[in-house]
């Protein structure tokens, strides 16, 4: 995994949100322009509304785009650390051995449980002998 791949991984949700917001915003702007143009077709007010709409839309689109591509501090940390962890040879070796380690841990757990059951059975026998 490269740093760029980690960056893209952190940005996918933000890019999706930006596109969805763009679709919604574009629809609202088109409806607003349609309504405003139908009221003041050739007036100076219509030109002012269009200019204001273009300026506001430009600022919003620029700000949303910049915000989308700048990661938060947590995401920046992930972008820096994740490739180091994923590409670490020692960790890769450990991950490959996880199935063997889990098998050994289950075997150990089984032995511990058998021993606990034996001890519990012995304790029951001792109490039965004391009661008689």
N, C-alpha and C positions, 0 to 999 in steps of 0.2 A: 504494500500500500504506500502510495506516495503522499506527500503533503497536499498536493493538488486534489487527489482523490478524496482525502479526508475533508478538504475544504468544500468540495462539491457535495459530499455527503451531508455536511451541516447546512448547506444552502438550499437543498431541494425543497424543503417545506416553505421557506421564505419566497422562493421563486414561484412556487405554486400559489401562495397567497397573493403575490404581486399580480400574477396573471388573472386570478379571480377578481381581485380589486379593480384591475384595469377593465375587465369586462363590465363590471357593475358601474364603475365610474363613467366609462364610455357611453353606456346606455343612458345614464342619468343626464349626462351632458347633451347627448343627442336629443333627448326629450325636452330638455330645457331650452335648447336652441330652437327647436321646432315650435315650442309654445311661444317663446319670445318673438320669433320672426313672424308668427301669425298675427300677433298683436300690433307690432310696430314694423311693418314690412320695410319701409324705406325711410324711417325716421332716424334722426341722430341718436336717439336712445338705443335703437337696435344696434347701431355701430358700436356704441359704448359698451353694451352688454356683450357683444361678440368679442371685443378687445379684452374686456375684463375676464371673460370666460377662457380665452386663449392664454392670457397671462397666468391666471389661477391654475389652469390645467397644466401648463408647462412647469410651473413651480411644484405642483403636486407630483407630477410624473417624475421629475428630476429627483425630488426628495425621496420618493418611494423607491426609486431604482437604486439610489445610493444606499439607503437603509437596508435594502435587500441584500446587497453584496458585501456589506461590512459585518463581520461576525461579532458576536458578543464576546466578552472575556472568557466565558466558559467554553464557548465554541472554539475560540482561538487556542485555548489550552488543549482542547481535544485535537485540533488540527496539528498542533506541534507534537503532542505526546503519542497519539494513536499509531502513526507509522513507526515510531521507535519501538513500541511494544509489539506490534504485529510483525515487524521485520526482525525482531530479536531472535537469534538462533537458539539460545537457551530456552526461551519460552516455547518456541516451536517444537523443540525436542520434548519438553514436558507435556505439551498438548498431545503429541503423538502417543505418549505413554499413559495418557489418562485412562484409557480402557483397562489396561493392565493394572494400574493403581487402584481403580475402582473395584476390580475383581478381587484384588488382595484385601482391600478394606472390607468387602463383604465377607470374605473368608474369615478374617480376624473377628469381625462382629459376630459371626455365627459361633465361633469358638468361645467368645466371651459370654454370649447368651447361654450356650450349653453349660458352661461352668457355673453361671449364676443359677441355672435351673437345678444343677446337681447340688449346689450348696443349699438352696432352698429346700430340696427334698431331704437332705441330711438334717437340716434344722428341724423339719417336721418330724422326722423319726426320733430325734433326740427328745423333743417335747412329748411325743407319744410314750416313749420309754419312761419319762419322768412322771407322767400322769398315772401310769399303771402302777 
